[in-house]
Amino acid sequence: MAKPKTKAARTKKAAKAAKTAVARKAKAVKKTAKAAVKKVAKKAAKRVVKKAVKAAAAKLQKGKLVYTFGDGRAEGRAGMRELLGGKGANLAEMSNLGLPVPPGFTITTEVCTAYYDNGRKYPKDLAGQVDAALAKVEKLVGAKFGDAKMPLLVSVRSGARASMPGMMDTVLNLGLNDVTVEALARQSGNERFAWDSYRRFIQMYSDVVLGVGHEHFEELLEMHKEEHGLVLDTELKAADWKHLVAAYKKKVAEELGRPFPQDVRDQLWGAIGAVFSSWMNQRAITYRALHHIPASWGTAVNVQAMVFGNMGETSCTGVAFTRDPSTGEKTYYGEYLINAQGEDVVAGIRTPQQLTKAARLAVGNQLPSMEESMPPTFRQLVAVFQKLEKHYRDMQDIEFTVQQGKLWMLQTRSGKRTAKAAIKIAVDMVKEKLIGQAEAVSRIDPSSLDQLLHPTPDPKAERKVVAKGLAASPGAASGKVVFQADEAEKMAQKGEAVILCRVETSPEDIHGMHAAKGILTARGGTTSHAAVVARGMGRPCVSGAGSIRIDYAANRMTSGDVVISKGDVITIDGSTGEVILGLMPMIEPQLSGDFGLLMGWADKLRKLKVRTNAETPADAETAVRFGCEGIGLCRTEHMFFDADRITAVREMILSPAVEGRRKALAKILPMQRDDFVQLFRIMAGRPVTIRLLDPPLHEFLPKTDADFEAVARGTGLSVDALRERKKALEETNPMLGHRGCRLGISYPEIYEMQARAIFEAAVLVSKSGGKPVEPEVMIPLVATKAEIDILKGKVDAVAAAVFKEQGRKVKYLVGTMIELPRAALRAAEIAQTAEFFSFGTNDLTQTTLGISRDDSALFMEDYLKAGIFERDPFVSIDQAGVGELVQLAAQRGRDARKGIKLGICGEHGGDPSSVRFCHNAGLDYVSCSPYRVPIARLAAAQAAISEEQASEA
């Protein structure tokens, strides 16, 4: 193309080109803006629609207390957990999916709340709604409640929104009486089954509703079997069960002074009341406290037509998981019992059979698996597994019953799993494209990582295996043998490690299971109460150790010719099922593979940095291995207690003159410098925050005559003079006394020595070719700007002197620990001098609440029970009080110093709830103990995900 000849022509062309480019750019910007507006409008429209649907549903369902399900449809759905509880919501969802669910209805959690708010009285509309729902079930089943010809029998079960396995009450076979049992026998053509069901009902109803303990009935059953030379329940015939039903009813009358109830309506309302009442039984209260489930949530009640797994050899009942809840492997896992009801499996009364042939061969069971004994039904069950897992996009825990060859689904829920399994399942489901990385990260309970971060038995060590059971919950634990839950709790409170050994556990043992380091049962399978609860708690568990015989009266157990008494030490390995005599050496965990992949996803998502609290090389190395990003708190006083330096520390404290103190400090300086050199090298360029001496001096003072004599030799002072000096240093309230920066003001030579040790170590590591070191010097317990002005001046002077002597400088920061309410309130002026804030929430909690952490245990349980605190404020940060001070100080600090570094270094730094708070408060990092670093990393990622989700909602 010809070039324009004149300058004017060229200018005109350039202007035209520029105009075209601007127009094109404007068009692109307009298009982008239009797309952005459209996207925002779409999100806003979605929110409006969602809100409108929710409001319409609420209006429609106002006053509705009962929701029905069955025959391929339901009034509820999976998203209604808060109202219907987990079980009710999932029964409704399975019905809507067209799965075979026995029809029934759910009484909402709102009724439970009203029941307790109104002195255990039901809402006036409830009875009518229950009657209507029951009539609907009768129509679907083709049977009538209490009918003498075609009786409807129902189960009555609890169902809170959070899974609480075994903690609340259940009643099966409800609707049986002296008339309907005869009808059931005629209808089924199986007299034995009918009377077996009736005796089960009497025992369960009497225990749960009437308060006549199950042990009365078990004793009668055992006596009958003994008299007739019978061993198994399945050996009893119809006549045996008839005899026992009469004996059971007689026992009830003896215990209560009134007959067993025959009116089926009375039975139903008695069971409903018992389920609601069980929400406040002691085991449920304990479980809620352990898992932080609010009492205000309440439980729903599910009433469902009975299906029977005890109708002969073509009937069974079982519990299944769509993946292995211990390892996370993608293999069907579970157990079943032929000719049994569901309680037989979960209660561990009979040791069940495996679902699959592979599982049967793995444990060496001779009894056929369900895959082998009921192939067509097993294939149907597998199809249900696949459908449910794909629908819920999570591993499912399923209860089912087969009645004369017909499969029925009784429950599905996201299965409880070990931390190892949770990680594998989440990672595998990302690979299978069922979920995304953020959802995988969100699914792991950060606290559960504790299960992966502790030692396991050394495989090279000799093992004296005395018994072998089922590997019910992985991990290993050693401790003294105890046989009673109360004893386990008492011994654990004294600091002793215990292993709770039971024939089988029951929900009443929950407090002892929590107190124990591990659980061993002689009976029960991998879905028994012991196994499920242990996995949820992260406790190692070996169940179904059949060779063990436990004698509670004699406080001992035997396995073959080995006798183990109360107080003897054993080790259980929940990953192999082995019971080992004595204390086993342990090895450190290896974290890689799926764990590393998931934590990598978490690190990409989180905004908070995670540091560690460490002052020893071992702790620092552990924390680096667990992914820490620096040291957030190095407590220098912990270094002073070593045997080779405590005498010099005491000399320094007890010297009445500056010269004597400097002489003693000169002995400590090289030791302290070496400490910091090791930490800087391990941290390899990561930030290291070093807190100058904080605790009151009396903590270091001599206690024995030998200690005093050693200090006397070093100082040249008499023992009497040293005792007088010690007396002069004693304080009435040391926690608020001469400690922290107050020591630096009174004895500046102490902080000067520590600062010199820090800077000499930093220069030494830098000169030796290590990664650049940037120490952060932290001055503790500051309340005023004047304190940090004085002490920062001294630290800066030491730094300048060291850098001049060494001919090299390193970057460093001087900041403070915010641990007093006044410091938080005056953060703006303190930040004019301090270059970083680290919130010491241990002391900030003490000084804000006026509660001594060391003494709070005396009354904290009372405060938690009374609802004064939801959580122990020394475990999880008091967000309303201490939290507000943190937020206020953070904001005032930022306003005064742009880019000020903000972190938290109290024990709260490893608590997931507190980590979330720190994220929301906009802090830069949290610091926690080495073994809690992965927990904090995961919690920080989850906090970021929640924030993102909230912004999109």
Summary of the structure (lengths in Angstrom):
residues: 953
radius of gyration: 34.2
end to end distance: 56.5
largest distance: 124.1
contacts: 3349
relative contact order: 0.06
helix: 52%
strand: 16%
